[in-house]
Amino acid sequence: MKVPFVNPVRNYHLIKEEIDAAYHDVMEKGDYIDRGHLKNFEDNLAKFVGTKYAVGLNSGYDALQVSLRALGIGPGDEVIVPAHTFVASCSAIPNVGAAPVLVDVAKDFNIDVTKIEEVITNKTKAIMPVHLSGWMADMPVIMEIAKKYNLYIVEDACQSLGSSINGKGAGAWGNTGCFSFYPFKILGGYGDGGAITTDDENIAFFAKRIRYNGEDRDSGEYYMHGFTCLLDNLQAAFLDVKLKHFPKWIKRRKEVAQKYYEGLNHLPDLLLPHYNVPGFDHVYQNYTVRSKQGNEFSDYLKKNGIGVLTQFRKPYYKHKGLNLIDRGFPETEALSREVCSLPMNVEIFDEEIDYVIKVVRSFYGK
Ligand SMILES: Cc1ncc(COP(=O)(O)O)c(C=O)c1O
């Protein structure tokens, strides 16, 4: 049997009629840029996350860099970011002229909140917690630190739409929440896409203008040198269809995770992503396990027809071209050798989950 990491064509067929209808609606109206479909999706996304505003942009990366600009962060400022994340979280910081300050992660792959205060200086302006794989960073503690030191929070929620802590959604805690709709994200479009969520009217205005070359579309006034980085109307129409299915799809992800848990719990040398922190809700964009056997484990799965991801064997700060300061991040280094994400998506069949479990167990001689 072959079990791909994701199965985009099967996913499309789950909702083909609605996606095709959305496509025809956009095409028959000729509505490509900044029209009703975008506005509707933004309204629905804000409602879903629990913020007053959502602004559609063309990527998660742009959501991050626009957030930093909206908060006035630039040269001379420092921003705290985890050592283990997708490189775009960090890249947004030097790209606005500020300095990233890396902090190691904890066992749950998210920023180690006990290590944040030791890197705060008088240049620190913001913390960028990243909610990896559908599991949120410890926002109650991070919000306290931010309050104590008067820092902004830019939540990188690119992997965690739908997750929450004590009922408050990812993307609703910080000054902004940043989302990616890259096709294989938990809510994925059919190309790149992203959004900022916020309760701050000024940030929402800033993002709406900067995405349109700095222009206020009502008055025609240019407020800043901006970019062309809107979420396409067509992608917004598709995402709006998928958002309707999203609560049901989160349930399915939790079901898949539970099946993995039941099949793989208690295996020696294999750590599963179940943390059981009261109030925290895992939505499992990814099901990332840690195997002491590292590549030997992931290669065995691949050899047996299972699509896995082994991000990121080489931590991003070890890439010379990025010019980052490596202060030594032992947890990031340990997990980088061990991580392996198993197939996790809503289109997977139960027999495929069973097969993955069987292969993993056989690796451990069970
Ligand atoms: C944690 C994280 N931050 C930022 C991004 C950037 O998003 P995008 O690829 O839409 O620019 C991604 C996804 O790629 C991500 O996983």
Residues whose N, C-alpha, C, O or C-beta is under 5 A from the ligand:
A	BS01	LIG	S59 G60 Y61 F86 A88 S89 D156 C158 Q159 S180 F181 Y182 G193 G194
